[in-house]
Amino acid sequence: VQLQASGGGLVQAGGSLRLSCAASGRTFSSYVMGWFRQAPGEEREFVAAISWSVGSTYYADSVKGRFTISRDNAKNTVYLQMNSLKPEDSAVYYCAAVLRGSSYYRLSRVSEYDYWGQGTLVTVSS
């Protein structure tokens, strides 16, 4: 499994960005895909997850209502649309994947994912 994250950049507070995670090497219909982030000096934290097969989603409380995770089956790509960005959203964002049934999409721990992308940096200025 290869995961390639992209779309990070510098944005002002209140702005938007869309991150992409291009997945390859498998058929991902039975996978759960997640986004995590890690700020300097902090632990990696959960942001959002989606069941690839049925599209069920799960969010951290800190991003609920502002971020949306989605997937495009034809492009084998998972997206994270980030709106109303805050300076505290600044971090390196990572996409992750694990083989799980569609009922098990509420996966929020780093240890629950087997595959990781390289990360993309998001910086939100105040």
Secondary structure, DSSP 8 states (H G I E B T S, - for coil): -EEEEE--EEEETT--EEEEEEEESS-GGGEEEEEEEE-TTS--EEEEEEETTT--EEE-TTTTTTEEEEEETTTTEEEEEE-S--GGG-EEEEEEEEE--TT------GGG--EE---EEEEEE-
